[in-house]
């Protein structure tokens, strides 16, 4: 039986950094990497060798996740680590994007996370880990990225609750709540909207977030927060009224509602 890690959204950014960290880990015989871009996944396999198993799919479609579940059934595997990293954002007003784009964001950021966990948990054993990527945006409602922040709030709360439920199986779930990371997610998220959110303080590189996330997951923590600034924002979210935090957010973004 092979011990494997699964990384979604592995073709770039934070997902790619996780792959870099896992490739030399002798606890894993193979690393399954999931994303939509076949070219980028194939490049990772070329760079890191046969330990990488590419799987091209769009995780915003629940049927694709069910198909992946059937693929797992044919393998003799023990999933030691699942990293739900795939996600996307649009930083704009509610009416700047279509209904399809809005729902696609929910499907990938929320339904995709839940469904991937449900198809993978049956193949996990004691001392396995799930890492779900939430965000600093999960700490409070954020106008002009209302869907994104709401999906990440779901991921945080869902992960911490699921962690309790899986304790009897010896599986831990960690909600990773990074601040703003220098990845293509933000490049794609900024669509030049009239009231788009574009001011992201204290941005960090994805490698430091990935290292902290793995360290905290292996310590069986249910939440991972990188950096003094993000921890301070988390503290404020527990103290200040949400209305005040939203006003501060709008002032930071220089947006008049």
C-alpha positions as CSV (number, residue, x, y, z in Angstrom):
1,X,0.0,0.0,0.0
2,X,1.4,3.4,-1.1
3,X,1.4,6.3,1.2
4,X,0.4,9.4,-0.8
5,X,-0.1,13.1,-0.5
6,X,-2.7,14.9,-2.6
7,X,-2.4,18.6,-3.5
8,X,-5.1,20.5,-5.3
9,X,-4.4,23.7,-7.2
10,X,-0.9,22.4,-7.4
11,X,0.2,24.0,-10.7
12,X,1.3,27.3,-9.3
13,X,1.5,29.6,-6.2
14,X,0.9,28.1,-2.8
15,X,0.0,24.7,-4.2
16,X,3.3,24.4,-6.0
17,X,5.2,25.4,-2.8
18,X,3.6,22.5,-1.0
19,X,4.7,20.2,-3.8
20,X,8.3,21.5,-3.4
21,X,8.3,20.8,0.3
22,X,6.8,17.3,0.0
23,X,8.9,16.0,-2.8
24,X,11.8,15.0,-0.6
25,X,9.6,13.7,2.3
26,X,10.3,10.0,2.5
27,X,6.9,9.5,4.2
28,X,5.2,9.8,0.8
29,X,5.7,7.3,-2.0
30,X,3.7,9.5,-4.4
31,X,2.3,12.9,-4.6
32,X,-1.0,13.3,-6.6
33,X,-1.2,16.8,-8.0
34,X,-4.5,18.2,-9.2
35,X,-5.2,21.2,-11.4
36,X,-6.8,22.2,-14.7
37,X,-3.6,22.9,-16.6
38,X,-2.1,19.7,-18.1
39,X,1.0,21.6,-19.3
40,X,1.8,22.9,-15.9
41,X,1.2,19.6,-14.2
42,X,3.4,17.8,-16.7
43,X,6.1,20.4,-16.1
44,X,6.1,19.6,-12.4
45,X,6.5,15.9,-13.2
46,X,9.4,16.7,-15.4
47,X,11.0,18.9,-12.7
48,X,10.5,16.5,-9.8
49,X,10.3,13.0,-11.3
50,X,8.1,9.9,-11.2
51,X,7.0,10.6,-7.6
52,X,4.7,13.2,-9.1
53,X,1.3,11.8,-10.4
54,X,-0.5,14.5,-12.4
55,X,-4.3,14.4,-12.5
56,X,-6.0,17.0,-14.8
57,X,-9.4,18.1,-13.5
58,X,-11.7,21.0,-12.7
59,X,-12.7,20.8,-9.1
60,X,-15.5,23.3,-9.4
61,X,-17.5,20.4,-11.0
62,X,-18.7,17.9,-8.4
63,X,-18.9,15.2,-11.0
64,X,-15.2,15.5,-11.6
65,X,-14.5,15.0,-7.9
66,X,-16.8,11.9,-7.9
67,X,-14.7,10.6,-10.9
68,X,-11.5,11.2,-8.9
69,X,-13.0,9.2,-6.0
70,X,-13.6,6.3,-8.4
71,X,-10.0,6.6,-9.5
72,X,-8.8,6.4,-5.9
73,X,-10.8,3.2,-5.5
74,X,-8.7,1.5,-8.1
75,X,-5.5,2.4,-6.3
76,X,-3.9,0.6,-3.3
77,X,-3.3,3.7,-1.3
78,X,-3.2,5.3,2.1
79,X,-3.7,9.0,1.9
80,X,-1.5,10.5,4.6
81,X,-2.0,14.1,3.6
82,X,-4.7,16.0,1.7
83,X,-4.1,19.7,0.9
84,X,-7.2,21.4,-0.4
85,X,-5.6,24.5,-2.0
86,X,-7.6,25.0,-5.2
87,X,-9.6,28.2,-5.2
88,X,-10.1,31.5,-6.9
89,X,-11.3,35.0,-6.2
90,X,-12.8,38.1,-7.8
91,X,-12.3,41.3,-5.9
92,X,-15.2,43.5,-7.0
93,X,-18.8,44.5,-6.5
94,X,-21.5,41.9,-6.6
95,X,-22.7,43.0,-10.0
96,X,-19.2,43.1,-11.7
97,X,-19.3,39.4,-12.4
98,X,-21.9,37.0,-13.8
99,X,-24.1,34.6,-11.9
100,X,-22.0,31.7,-13.3
101,X,-18.8,33.2,-12.1
102,X,-20.2,33.9,-8.6
103,X,-21.5,30.3,-8.3
104,X,-18.3,28.9,-9.7
105,X,-16.4,30.6,-6.9
106,X,-18.6,29.0,-4.3
107,X,-18.5,25.6,-6.0
108,X,-14.7,25.5,-6.1
109,X,-13.9,27.3,-2.7
110,X,-16.7,25.5,-0.7
111,X,-18.2,22.5,-2.4
112,X,-14.8,21.4,-3.8
113,X,-13.2,21.4,-0.4
114,X,-16.1,19.4,1.2
115,X,-16.3,16.9,-1.6
116,X,-12.6,16.3,-1.8
117,X,-12.5,15.6,1.9
118,X,-15.4,13.2,1.6
119,X,-13.9,11.1,-1.2
120,X,-10.5,11.0,0.5
121,X,-11.3,10.4,4.1
122,X,-12.2,6.7,3.5
123,X,-8.6,6.2,2.3
124,X,-7.1,7.9,5.3
125,X,-5.8,6.2,8.5
126,X,-4.6,7.3,12.0
127,X,-2.1,10.1,11.9
128,X,-3.3,11.4,8.5
129,X,-3.8,15.1,8.0
130,X,-6.1,17.4,6.0
131,X,-5.0,21.0,5.3
132,X,-7.8,23.3,4.0
133,X,-6.7,26.7,2.8
134,X,-8.9,29.4,4.2
135,X,-7.7,33.1,4.5
136,X,-7.3,36.1,6.7
137,X,-10.5,37.1,4.8
138,X,-12.3,34.5,6.8
139,X,-12.1,36.6,10.0
140,X,-14.9,39.0,9.1
141,X,-17.2,40.1,6.2
142,X,-15.4,42.0,3.5
143,X,-17.4,44.2,1.2
144,X,-16.4,44.1,-2.5
145,X,-15.1,40.6,-2.1
146,X,-18.2,39.4,-0.3
147,X,-18.3,35.9,-1.9
148,X,-14.6,35.2,-1.5
149,X,-14.5,36.2,2.1
150,X,-17.7,34.2,2.9
151,X,-16.3,31.1,1.2
152,X,-13.2,31.3,3.3
153,X,-15.2,31.8,6.5
154,X,-17.0,28.6,5.6
155,X,-13.7,26.8,5.1
156,X,-12.3,27.9,8.4
157,X,-15.4,27.0,10.4
158,X,-16.0,23.8,8.6
159,X,-12.4,22.6,9.0
160,X,-12.3,23.3,12.7
161,X,-15.6,21.5,13.3
162,X,-14.6,18.6,11.1
163,X,-11.3,18.3,13.1
164,X,-13.4,17.5,16.2
165,X,-15.5,14.9,14.3
166,X,-12.4,13.1,13.0
167,X,-10.6,12.9,16.3
168,X,-11.9,9.3,16.9
169,X,-10.2,8.3,13.6
170,X,-7.0,10.0,14.5
171,X,-7.2,12.3,11.5
172,X,-6.5,16.0,12.0
173,X,-7.8,18.9,10.0
174,X,-6.1,22.3,9.9
175,X,-7.6,25.5,8.6
176,X,-4.8,27.6,7.1
177,X,-5.6,31.4,7.3
178,X,-2.8,33.3,5.6
179,X,-2.8,36.9,4.9
180,X,-2.4,38.2,1.4
181,X,0.1,36.1,-0.6
182,X,2.0,37.1,-3.7
183,X,0.4,34.6,-6.1
184,X,-1.6,34.7,-9.4
185,X,-4.8,34.4,-7.4
186,X,-4.6,38.1,-6.7
187,X,-3.5,39.0,-10.2
188,X,-6.6,37.2,-11.5
189,X,-8.8,38.5,-8.7
190,X,-8.1,42.2,-9.5
191,X,-10.3,42.9,-12.5
192,X,-10.0,46.7,-12.6
193,X,-13.5,47.1,-11.2
194,X,-14.6,50.6,-10.2
195,X,-14.9,49.5,-6.6
196,X,-12.5,46.6,-6.6
197,X,-10.4,45.9,-3.6
198,X,-6.7,46.3,-4.5
199,X,-4.9,47.4,-1.3
200,X,-3.4,44.3,0.3
201,X,-1.1,45.1,3.3
202,X,1.8,43.0,4.4
203,X,1.8,40.6,1.5
204,X,4.1,37.5,1.9
205,X,5.6,34.9,-0.4
206,X,3.8,31.5,-0.6
207,X,6.8,29.5,0.6
208,X,6.7,30.8,4.1
209,X,3.0,30.1,4.4
210,X,3.4,26.5,3.1
211,X,6.1,25.8,5.6
212,X,4.1,27.1,8.6
213,X,1.0,25.3,7.4
214,X,2.8,21.9,7.3
215,X,4.5,22.5,10.6
216,X,1.2,23.3,12.3
217,X,-0.6,20.4,10.7
218,X,2.0,18.0,11.9
219,X,1.6,19.4,15.4
220,X,-2.2,18.6,15.1
221,X,-3.3,22.3,15.3
222,X,-6.7,23.0,14.0
223,X,-5.8,26.5,12.7
224,X,-2.6,27.9,11.2
225,X,-2.0,31.7,11.0
226,X,1.3,33.0,9.6
227,X,2.8,36.3,10.8
228,X,2.3,39.0,13.5
229,X,0.1,41.2,11.3
230,X,-2.4,38.4,10.5
231,X,-2.5,37.3,14.1
232,X,-3.2,40.9,15.1
233,X,-6.0,41.1,12.5
234,X,-7.5,37.9,13.9
235,X,-7.4,39.4,17.5
236,X,-9.1,42.5,16.3
237,X,-11.8,40.5,14.7
238,X,-12.6,39.0,18.1
239,X,-12.7,42.4,19.8
240,X,-14.2,44.9,17.4
241,X,-17.7,45.0,16.1
242,X,-18.0,43.7,12.5
243,X,-19.5,47.0,11.3
244,X,-16.4,48.8,12.5
245,X,-14.1,46.4,10.9
246,X,-15.9,46.7,7.6
247,X,-15.6,50.5,7.8
248,X,-11.9,50.2,8.5
249,X,-11.6,47.9,5.5
250,X,-13.4,50.3,3.2
251,X,-11.1,53.2,4.4
252,X,-8.1,51.0,3.7
253,X,-9.4,50.3,0.2
254,X,-10.4,53.9,-0.4
255,X,-13.9,52.9,-1.4
256,X,-17.0,54.8,-0.6
257,X,-20.0,52.5,-0.4
